[in-house]
Amino acid sequence: MKILIVTGMEGAENCAIALTRMLGLECEVAHGRKTALSALKRGEFAALVVDEGVIDSDPTGADLIWEQAGLAIPVQVNFALVGTQRLAREIRLALIRRERERALAHEAAAQAIETELKSTVAGLLLHSQLALQDREMPAPLREKLRVVADLAGNLREQLAPQGQPRA
């Protein structure tokens, strides 16, 4: 992953070299809206650092840049006031926050899928067991339904948290 730095500041390339060394991520400099939008179309970035000077001088362009950022974590800084060390710290914190949010999103998605799966299996098990209580069901159908009930029961056991058998 790379970092895109959008600034009109002279010497931004030196800042990018220092940030690359400090963060271990390649940094690319865009000196304006067109260059930034072109870079965002070419590839994906871990972070998008935009100088407040660019935002103040071209708010519409800055909005376009933010809209095209994709999954890049946005970082807005004033290059006139922020040193390379602080900028590296801001970017590092933003990337850590992004990873934490991604991990939480994965965990929430996994939990939602597990809950839905458990609910579906419980419903399948209940309905197959209720159907097996029908005395008039033909023997071949009863045997197939018993296999379905057994499979649903096995799946329910596998989905149960370890150390907590189902009643």
BANUTI-859385 format. One record per atom (N, C-alpha, C): residue in one letter; z, x, y. Coordinates in steps of 0.1 Angstrom, whole numbers. Layout:
# BANUTI-859385
SITE  rest     zz     xx     yy
SITE     a      Z      X      Y
...
This chain:
# BANUTI-859385
SITE  rest     zz     xx     yy
SITE     m      0      8    -12
SITE     m      0      0      0
SITE     m      0      9     12
SITE     k     -5      3     23
SITE     k     -6     10     36
SITE     k      0      2     47
SITE     i      2      9     58
SITE     i      8      3     70
SITE     i     -3      3     81
SITE     l     -5     -8     87
SITE     l    -14     -8     99
SITE     l     -6     -9    111
SITE     i     -9      1    120
SITE     i     -3      2    133
SITE     i    -13     -2    144
SITE     v    -10    -12    152
SITE     v    -19    -17    162
SITE     v    -12    -14    175
SITE     t    -19     -5    183
SITE     t    -14      0    195
SITE     t    -25      6    204
SITE     g    -23      6    217
SITE     g    -32     12    226
SITE     g    -27     25    230
SITE     m    -15     29    225
SITE     m     -8     41    229
SITE     m    -16     54    225
SITE     e    -17     63    234
SITE     e    -23     76    231
SITE     e    -13     84    222
SITE     g    -19     91    213
SITE     g    -10     99    204
SITE     g     -5     91    192
SITE     a    -10     79    190
SITE     a     -6     70    179
SITE     a     -9     77    165
SITE     e    -19     85    165
SITE     e    -23     91    152
SITE     e    -12    101    148
SITE     n     -6    108    158
SITE     n      5    117    155
SITE     n     17    109    149
SITE     c     20     97    155
SITE     c     31     88    151
SITE     c     28     84    136
SITE     a     15     80    134
SITE     a     11     76    120
SITE     a     13     87    110
SITE     i     10     99    114
SITE     i     12    111    105
SITE     i     27    113    102
SITE     a     35    112    112
SITE     a     49    113    110
SITE     a     55    102    101
SITE     l     50     90    104
SITE     l     55     78     96
SITE     l     51     79     81
SITE     t     38     84     79
SITE     t     34     86     66
SITE     t     43     96     58
SITE     r     47    107     65
SITE     r     56    117     59
SITE     r     69    110     56
SITE     m     75    103     66
SITE     m     88     97     65
SITE     m     89     86     54
SITE     l     79     77     54
SITE     l     79     66     46
SITE     l     73     67     32
SITE     g     64     77     31
SITE     g     56     79     19
SITE     g     45     69     17
SITE     l     42     62     28
SITE     l     31     52     28
SITE     l     20     56     38
SITE     e      8     55     34
SITE     e     -3     59     44
SITE     e     -3     49     55
SITE     c     -4     54     67
SITE     c     -5     46     79
SITE     c    -18     47     86
SITE     e    -24     36     90
SITE     e    -37     35     96
SITE     e    -34     30    110
SITE     v    -41     36    120
SITE     v    -40     31    134
SITE     v    -52     23    138
SITE     a    -50     12    145
SITE     a    -60      4    151
SITE     a    -57      3    166
SITE     h    -67      7    174
SITE     h    -65      8    188
SITE     h    -70     -5    195
SITE     g    -68    -16    189
SITE     g    -72    -29    196
SITE     g    -74    -40    186
SITE     r    -77    -52    191
SITE     r    -79    -64    183
SITE     r    -90    -62    173
SITE     k   -102    -58    177
SITE     k   -114    -57    168
SITE     k   -111    -48    157
SITE     t   -106    -36    160
SITE     t   -103    -26    150
SITE     t    -93    -31    140
SITE     a    -82    -38    145
SITE     a    -72    -43    137
SITE     a    -77    -54    127
SITE     l    -85    -63    133
SITE     l    -90    -74    125
SITE     l   -100    -69    114
SITE     s   -107    -59    118
SITE     s   -116    -52    108
SITE     s   -108    -46     97
SITE     a    -98    -39    100
SITE     a    -89    -32     90
SITE     a    -83    -43     81
SITE     l    -78    -54     87
SITE     l    -72    -64     79
SITE     l    -81    -71     69
SITE     k    -94    -71     73
SITE     k   -104    -77     64
SITE     k   -108    -67     53
SITE     r   -107    -54     56
SITE     r   -110    -44     46
SITE     r   -100    -43     35
SITE     g    -88    -45     38
SITE     g    -77    -42     28
SITE     g    -64    -49     31
SITE     e    -55    -48     21
SITE     e    -42    -54     22
SITE     e    -32    -43     27
SITE     f    -22    -47     35
SITE     f    -12    -38     40
SITE     f      1    -43     37
SITE     a     11    -34     35
SITE     a     25    -37     32
SITE     a     31    -42     45
SITE     a     28    -35     56
SITE     a     34    -39     69
SITE     a     23    -38     80
SITE     l     25    -47     90
SITE     l     17    -47    102
SITE     l     25    -45    114
SITE     v     24    -33    120
SITE     v     32    -30    132
SITE     v     24    -32    144
SITE     v     28    -41    153
SITE     v     20    -44    165
SITE     v     29    -40    177
SITE     d     23    -32    186
SITE     d     29    -28    198
SITE     d     30    -40    208
SITE     e     42    -42    214
SITE     e     43    -53    223
SITE     e     34    -52    235
SITE     g     29    -39    238
SITE     g     19    -38    249
SITE     g      6    -45    245
SITE     v      2    -44    233
SITE     v    -10    -51    228
SITE     v     -8    -66    229
SITE     i      4    -71    225
SITE     i      7    -85    226
SITE     i      7    -90    240
SITE     d     13    -83    249
SITE     d     13    -87    263
SITE     d      0    -87    270
SITE     s     -9    -77    266
SITE     s    -22    -76    273
SITE     s    -32    -85    267
SITE     d    -30    -89    254
SITE     d    -40    -98    247
SITE     d    -33   -107    238
SITE     p    -26   -118    243
SITE     p    -18   -127    235
SITE     p    -27   -134    225
SITE     t    -39   -138    229
SITE     t    -48   -145    219
SITE     t    -52   -136    208
SITE     g    -56   -124    212
SITE     g    -59   -114    201
SITE     g    -48   -111    192
SITE     a    -36   -110    198
SITE     a    -24   -108    189
SITE     a    -22   -119    180
SITE     d    -24   -131    184
SITE     d    -23   -143    175
SITE     d    -33   -142    164
SITE     l    -45   -138    167
SITE     l    -55   -136    156
SITE     l    -51   -126    146
SITE     i    -45   -115    151
SITE     i    -41   -104    143
SITE     i    -29   -109    133
SITE     w    -20   -116    139
SITE     w     -9   -122    131
SITE     w    -14   -132    120
SITE     e    -24   -140    124
SITE     e    -30   -149    115
SITE     e    -37   -143    103
SITE     q    -43   -131    106
SITE     q    -50   -124     95
SITE     q    -42   -114     87
SITE     a    -29   -114     90
SITE     a    -20   -104     84
SITE     a    -18   -105     69
SITE     g    -21   -117     64
SITE     g    -20   -119     49
SITE     g     -5   -117     45
SITE     l     -3   -109     35
SITE     l     11   -107     30
SITE     l     18    -96     37
SITE     a     12    -89     46
SITE     a     18    -78     54
SITE     a     30    -83     61
SITE     i     41    -76     60
SITE     i     53    -80     68
SITE     i     51    -76     82
SITE     p     53    -86     91
SITE     p     51    -83    106
SITE     p     63    -75    112
SITE     v     59    -65    120
SITE     v     69    -58    127
SITE     v     64    -56    142
SITE     q     72    -61    151
SITE     q     68    -61    165
SITE     q     77    -51    172
SITE     v     71    -41    179
SITE     v     80    -31    185
SITE     v     73    -27    199
SITE     n     82    -21    207
SITE     n     77    -16    220
SITE     n     76     -1    218
SITE     f     64      4    216
SITE     f     62     19    214
SITE     f     67     27    225
SITE     a     67     22    237
SITE     a     72     29    249
SITE     a     87     32    248
SITE     l     94     24    240
SITE     l    109     25    240
SITE     l    114     30    226
SITE     v    106     30    216
SITE     v    110     32    202
SITE     v    105     46    198
SITE     g    114     54    193
SITE     g    110     67    187
SITE     g    105     65    173
SITE     t     99     76    167
SITE     t     94     75    154
SITE     t    105     73    143
SITE     q    116     79    145
SITE     q    127     77    136
SITE     q    131     62    135
SITE     r    133     56    147
SITE     r    137     42    147
SITE     r    126     33    142
SITE     l    114     36    145
SITE     l    102     28    140
SITE     l    102     29    124
SITE     a    104     41    119
SITE     a    104     43    104
SITE     a    116     34     98
SITE     r    127     34    105
SITE     r    138     26    100
SITE     r    135     11    101
SITE     e    129      7    112
SITE     e    125     -7    113
SITE     e    115    -11    102
SITE     i    105     -3     99
SITE     i     95     -6     89
SITE     i    102     -6     75
SITE     r    111      4     73
SITE     r    118      5     60
SITE     r    126     -8     57
SITE     l    133    -12     68
SITE     l    142    -24     66
SITE     l    133    -37     64
SITE     a    122    -37     71
SITE     a    113    -49     69
SITE     a    107    -49     55
SITE     l    104    -37     49
SITE     l     98    -37     36
SITE     l    109    -40     25
SITE     i    121    -36     28
SITE     i    133    -39     19
SITE     i    135    -54     19
SITE     r    135    -60     31
SITE     r    136    -75     33
SITE     r    125    -82     25
SITE     r    113    -77     26
SITE     r    102    -83     19
SITE     r    104    -83      4
SITE     e    108    -71     -1
SITE     e    111    -70    -16
SITE     e    122    -80    -20
SITE     r    132    -81    -12
SITE     r    143    -90    -15
SITE     r    139   -104    -15
SITE     e    131   -108     -5
SITE     e    125   -121     -5
SITE     e    116   -124    -17
SITE     r    108   -114    -20
SITE     r     99   -116    -32
SITE     r    107   -118    -44
SITE     a    117   -110    -46
SITE     a    126   -111    -58
SITE     a    133   -125    -59
SITE     l    137   -129    -48
SITE     l    144   -143    -47
SITE     l    134   -154    -50
SITE     a    121   -152    -45
SITE     a    111   -162    -48
SITE     a    107   -162    -63
SITE     h    106   -150    -69
SITE     h    103   -150    -83
SITE     h    115   -156    -91
SITE     e    127   -153    -87
SITE     e    138   -159    -94
SITE     e    139   -174    -93
SITE     a    136   -179    -81
SITE     a    136   -194    -79
SITE     a    125   -200    -87
SITE     a    113   -194    -87
SITE     a    102   -199    -95
SITE     a    105   -199   -110
SITE     a    111   -188   -115
SITE     a    114   -188   -129
SITE     a    124   -199   -133
SITE     q    134   -200   -124
SITE     q    144   -211   -126
SITE     q    138   -225   -126
SITE     a    129   -227   -117
SITE     a    122   -240   -117
SITE     a    114   -243   -129
SITE     i    107   -233   -134
SITE     i     99   -234   -146
SITE     i    108   -236   -158
SITE     e    119   -229   -159
SITE     e    129   -230   -170
SITE     e    135   -244   -170
SITE     t    139   -249   -158
SITE     t    144   -263   -158
SITE     t    134   -273   -162
SITE     e    122   -272   -158
SITE     e    112   -281   -161
SITE     e    109   -281   -176
SITE     l    108   -269   -182
SITE     l    106   -267   -196
SITE     l    117   -273   -204
SITE     k    130   -270   -200
SITE     k    141   -276   -207
SITE     k    141   -291   -207
SITE     s    138   -297   -196
SITE     s    137   -311   -194
SITE     s    126   -317   -203
SITE     t    115   -311   -204
SITE     t    104   -315   -212
SITE     t    107   -315   -227
SITE     v    114   -303   -231
SITE     v    118   -302   -245
SITE     v    128   -312   -249
SITE     a    138   -314   -240
SITE     a    148   -324   -243
SITE     a    142   -338   -245
SITE     g    133   -341   -236
SITE     g    126   -354   -237
SITE     g    118   -355   -250
SITE     l    111   -345   -254
SITE     l    103   -344   -266
SITE     l    112   -346   -278
SITE     l    123   -339   -278
SITE     l    133   -339   -289
SITE     l    139   -353   -290
SITE     l    143   -359   -279
SITE     l    149   -372   -279
SITE     l    139   -383   -285
SITE     h    127   -383   -279
SITE     h    118   -393   -283
SITE     h    113   -391   -298
SITE     s    112   -379   -303
SITE     s    108   -377   -317
SITE     s    120   -381   -326
SITE     q    132   -379   -322
SITE     q    143   -383   -330
SITE     q    145   -398   -330
SITE     l    142   -405   -319
SITE     l    143   -419   -318
SITE     l    132   -425   -327
SITE     a    120   -419   -326
SITE     a    109   -424   -335
SITE     a    112   -423   -349
SITE     l    119   -412   -353
SITE     l    122   -410   -367
SITE     l    132   -420   -373
SITE     q    138   -428   -364
SITE     q    147   -438   -368
SITE     q    140   -451   -373
SITE     d    127   -451   -370
SITE     d    119   -463   -374
SITE     d    117   -463   -389
SITE     r    123   -473   -396
SITE     r    122   -473   -411
SITE     r    109   -477   -416
SITE     e    100   -483   -408
SITE     e     87   -488   -413
SITE     e     76   -477   -411
SITE     m     80   -466   -406
SITE     m     70   -455   -404
SITE     m     65   -450   -417
SITE     p     52   -448   -419
SITE     p     46   -442   -431
SITE     p     52   -428   -433
SITE     a     53   -424   -446
SITE     a     59   -411   -450
SITE     a     51   -399   -444
SITE     p     38   -399   -444
SITE     p     31   -387   -439
SITE     p     33   -386   -424
SITE     l     34   -397   -417
SITE     l     36   -397   -402
SITE     l     50   -392   -399
SITE     r     60   -397   -408
SITE     r     74   -394   -406
SITE     r     76   -378   -408
SITE     e     69   -373   -418
SITE     e     70   -358   -420
SITE     e     64   -350   -408
SITE     k     53   -355   -403
SITE     k     47   -348   -391
SITE     k     56   -349   -379
SITE     l     62   -360   -377
SITE     l     72   -362   -366
SITE     l     84   -354   -368
SITE     r     89   -352   -380
SITE     r    100   -344   -383
SITE     r     97   -329   -380
SITE     v     85   -325   -382
SITE     v     81   -311   -379
SITE     v     81   -310   -363
SITE     v     76   -320   -356
SITE     v     77   -319   -341
SITE     v     91   -319   -336
SITE     a    100   -327   -342
SITE     a    114   -327   -338
SITE     a    120   -314   -341
SITE     d    117   -308   -353
SITE     d    123   -295   -356
SITE     d    118   -284   -347
SITE     l    105   -284   -343
SITE     l    100   -274   -334
SITE     l    106   -276   -320
SITE     a    108   -288   -316
SITE     a    114   -291   -303
SITE     a    129   -286   -303
SITE     g    136   -289   -314
SITE     g    150   -284   -316
SITE     g    151   -269   -315
SITE     n    141   -262   -322
SITE     n    141   -248   -322
SITE     n    139   -242   -308
SITE     l    129   -248   -301
SITE     l    126   -244   -288
SITE     l    138   -246   -278
SITE     r    145   -257   -280
SITE     r    157   -260   -272
SITE     r    167   -249   -274
SITE     e    169   -245   -287
SITE     e    179   -235   -290
SITE     e    175   -221   -283
SITE     q    162   -218   -283
SITE     q    157   -206   -277
SITE     q    159   -206   -262
SITE     l    158   -218   -256
SITE     l    160   -219   -242
SITE     l    174   -220   -237
SITE     a    183   -222   -247
SITE     a    198   -223   -244
SITE     a    202   -209   -240
SITE     p    211   -208   -230
SITE     p    217   -195   -226
SITE     p    224   -189   -238
SITE     q    223   -175   -239
SITE     q    229   -169   -251
SITE     q    244   -171   -250
SITE     g    250   -173   -262
SITE     g    264   -176   -263
SITE     g    268   -190   -260
SITE     q    258   -199   -257
SITE     q    261   -213   -255
SITE     q    253   -221   -264
SITE     p    257   -223   -276
SITE     p    249   -232   -285
SITE     p    249   -246   -280
SITE     r    238   -253   -283
SITE     r    237   -267   -279
SITE     r    245   -276   -289
SITE     a    250   -286   -283
SITE     a    258   -296   -291
SITE     a    249   -306   -298
